Amino acid sequence: MKIPLDRQAKQPIYLQIRDRIHHLIHTGHLPPNSQLPSIRALAQTTQVNKLTVIEAYSVLEADGLVQARQGAGYFITSGHLPSSATQRKEQSAVIAFGQHPQPDPPTATFNPAQQVILPTQDINDFPSIYSASLGSHNHPDYIDFGLGFPQPIALADLQRIARRAMKEAATFYHPGDPQGNLDLRRQIAQILLQQGLEITAENLIITNGSMQSLSLLTHQYLMPGDRVIVEAPTYHGMLSVFQQRQAQIIGIPMTADGMNLALLAQYLESHRPKLIYTISTLHNPTGITTSIEHRRRLLALAEEYSCSVIEDNAYEPLSFDTTPPPIKAFDQSGSVVYVGTFSKALMPGLRVGYMAVTGDERQAIVERKLLHDFHVSAASQAIVKEYLASGHYRRRLAQIKRMHRDRRDYMVQSLIRHFPPSATWTVPEGGTFLWIQLPNAITLQPLCHAAAKRKVLVGSGAAFFPKNQGYPALRLNFSLPPEKTEHGIRVLGNILHDMLGQL
Ligand SMILES: Cc1ncc(COP(=O)(O)O)c(C=O)c1O
């Protein structure tokens, strides 16, 4: 197969290959069930890296145009996408997955009134929340909306992939690179390129989950007493990390568009923080994804005040649609560190995350990592590598996203059926959570206790605010099976109606 490539073009090579094959399929030159050249053969004839061909085939697979058959290679599927899909213009390097038509998209009503939070004492207690969530796994008859992870799927795939990954077990006897396996870093660089972030493998550091990246960066950037800006609410694990470092946290309210930038500017000027921690895509807990404009303005403000930025993109792989390029993509000065993970898209137990560092501090962070634990488990890195190389990663993402979109819609419908009309919620375009703002009269502790008595566990919104300050809210995982969601939301709705009735 001849594929003309323009190596000067802005469009990445793997997308040029994808477009050409796309064209050949839809003009009938590649009929259903015909076989594509092997990855090695196409890499040779087109003079590109095998990873590039894998990327191209994986995208075609995620689009439903080709199918990998175990041990036999890639084949054109028998049922192509409708022609509208073929006319779709894909000028950007960012790919949307799992698209399916939405007859009546639910709308968000999130619009909290909120002050900046400046805690004076430590209250957030992530370690005990984490331990409590471990306990809930011993009660399978409970409905756990507090879970921070997607549901387990395709375990048989994992077992097969793990067996294949063990082919390189002999290398596990050697000390590993503290920065992480080079092939895996190259694969991650390819994934980031699709998100619009051009980064080299040299700038990537693989860590034990993204939590280790976040913790190492906190120690790199903050000394006890330094100020750090977070969104309020934000990921409660990070609030505890900052507290343990004895940093002074400033919680800037989260609006429906992201962190309130007017307040950010004001507090950069008045408090001169060292660091901003932001979750720009599918923010935890609200699920909000900020616009390009918001990203550019946040970066401009950070640069104006010489403030470093940690951009935590843990949930990006679970976005239903194309997301804007990360803040890091606009960063010319190296002031942003981008943090990602495979915990949400694959599984948390592998503990594989990473950070992209382009500033001068990279070597110091690598040394910090080395002194912590040498490197991430070679076995875990090998499994993730195999997932990415075999195309299973993309297939899995497409599957999760289809399921999540349906389950998100299901939860929204349940909320409309059972929650008081004064409750409002976000409708995220991906991830695993809905963020529900409850009427001000509701106190969370009695609500959570009453729900737990009826075997429904919820994430109390208080934990996501510095000093547990903020409006009453719940973070609910929408990825549970529909019957569990319906039952759990009905239980919560009844408790809320009772509580409001007693006022
Ligand atoms: C926003 C965010 N960042 C980072 C993490 C840490 O995840 P991991 O260490 O498993 O990559 C989590 C975990 O829930 C999270 O929600």
The ligand as a Gaussian input file, in Angstrom:
#p B3LYP/6-31G(d) Opt

LIG

0 1
 C       -7.668000      14.780000      40.126000
 C       -6.861000      13.606000      40.568000
 N       -5.531000      13.654000      40.420000
 C       -4.746000      12.639000      40.785000
 C       -5.271000      11.494000      41.345000
 C       -4.342000      10.394000      41.750000
 O       -4.526000       9.265000      40.968000
 P       -3.379000       8.187000      40.697000
 O       -2.297000       8.398000      41.697000
 O       -4.055000       6.876000      40.875000
 O       -2.896000       8.434000      39.317000
 C       -6.658000      11.392000      41.525000
 C       -7.233000      10.191000      42.134000
 O       -8.402000      10.026000      42.316000
 C       -7.471000      12.476000      41.122000
 O       -8.786000      12.453000      41.250000

